[in-house]
Amino acid sequence: MNLRILEKEDFPLLVEWFNQPEVFGEYNPLHQVTLEEMGKLFSSPHEIKPFIVENKEGSKVGFIHYFYVLHPVSRLLEIGYSLIPSERGKGYGTEALRIIVDFLFLSKDVIRIQAQTDPRNLASQKILEKAGFKKEGVLRKSFFIRGEWKDNWVYSILREEWKEPRILTK
Ligand SMILES: CC(C)(COP(=O)(O)OP(=O)(O)OC[C@H]1O[C@@H](n2cnc3c(N)ncnc32)[C@H](O)[C@@H]1OP(=O)(O)O)[C@@H](O)C(=O)NCCC(=O)NCCS
């Protein structure tokens, strides 16, 4: 399994994924995005930084990204991730999350990394916990999903809770 920085050549596949509700799953908002919009979304240096997740055969199976909440000056990082349905449950989500946490704490002077998840999204909660995240609170009615405002749980990992790089130095 490998994380690779997203290149322009990946945009068409990402547009295809963004426009398929199954890729984000039932606990995320629906998206409709064009190739041009996708280019803008990922072109600013302070916008979302995505990585493509590749499986052990080298096929593209999903993405994981990070972004600064509010503004880069806040140095408050958040992550998000999705895998195509056929590649879930094989450990790639857990491994991708561990790699990005290692990468962010090793490369950036940030004190915490956060993630948000729907309370019903057990797979997401499981991988967050396995990567050392702790549930810290509820953002009430913060996500508009399938026509309804839903609560979201916030998870975080602090630098002092991040024991040691488990992936990148081995
Ligand atoms: C969330 C997601 C990235 C997880 O990736 P993944 O590769 O499937 O996860 P892993 O295989 O590494 O681990 C999943 C864990 O959750 C567990 N799990 C999966 N579905 C579960 C369920 N319904 N109830 C309880 N546990 C569940 C698995 O057993 C596994 O735990 P284990 O390793 O202890 O057995 C993936 O499911 C996904 O892309 N979902 C759709 C998009 C999404 O919801 N993104 C997150 C938004 S916050």
The ligand as an ORCA input file, in Angstrom:
! r2SCAN-3c Opt
* xyz 0 1
  C     -13.825      4.687      6.541
  C     -12.942      3.927      5.565
  C     -11.900      4.865      4.958
  C     -12.211      2.804      6.337
  O     -11.217      2.223      5.519
  P     -11.012      0.631      5.442
  O      -9.826      0.349      4.608
  O     -12.290      0.011      5.046
  O     -10.723      0.316      6.960
  P      -9.830     -0.869      7.553
  O     -10.018     -2.098      6.732
  O      -8.429     -0.395      7.715
  O     -10.449     -1.014      9.005
  C     -11.833     -0.968      9.213
  C     -12.117     -1.410     10.611
  O     -13.475     -1.082     10.914
  C     -14.187     -2.258     11.209
  N     -15.528     -2.075     10.656
  C     -15.878     -1.894      9.378
  N     -17.214     -1.754      9.281
  C     -17.685     -1.852     10.546
  C     -18.989     -1.816     11.112
  N     -20.052     -1.619     10.352
  N     -19.110     -1.967     12.450
  C     -18.023     -2.146     13.231
  N     -16.762     -2.185     12.741
  C     -16.608     -2.048     11.425
  C     -13.425     -3.377     10.553
  O     -13.672     -4.598     11.184
  C     -11.984     -2.904     10.778
  O     -11.564     -3.114     12.096
  P     -10.485     -4.298     12.428
  O      -9.266     -3.983     11.629
  O     -10.254     -4.187     13.904
  O     -11.140     -5.552     12.011
  C     -13.782      3.270      4.432
  O     -14.726      2.424      5.009
  C     -14.486      4.278      3.532
  O     -13.911      4.765      2.577
  N     -15.789      4.574      3.835
  C     -16.594      5.481      3.013
  C     -16.131      6.913      3.105
  C     -16.116      7.403      4.534
  O     -17.012      7.124      5.320
  N     -15.068      8.164      4.833
  C     -14.847      8.682      6.171
  C     -15.561      9.940      6.396
  S     -15.315     10.494      8.068
*
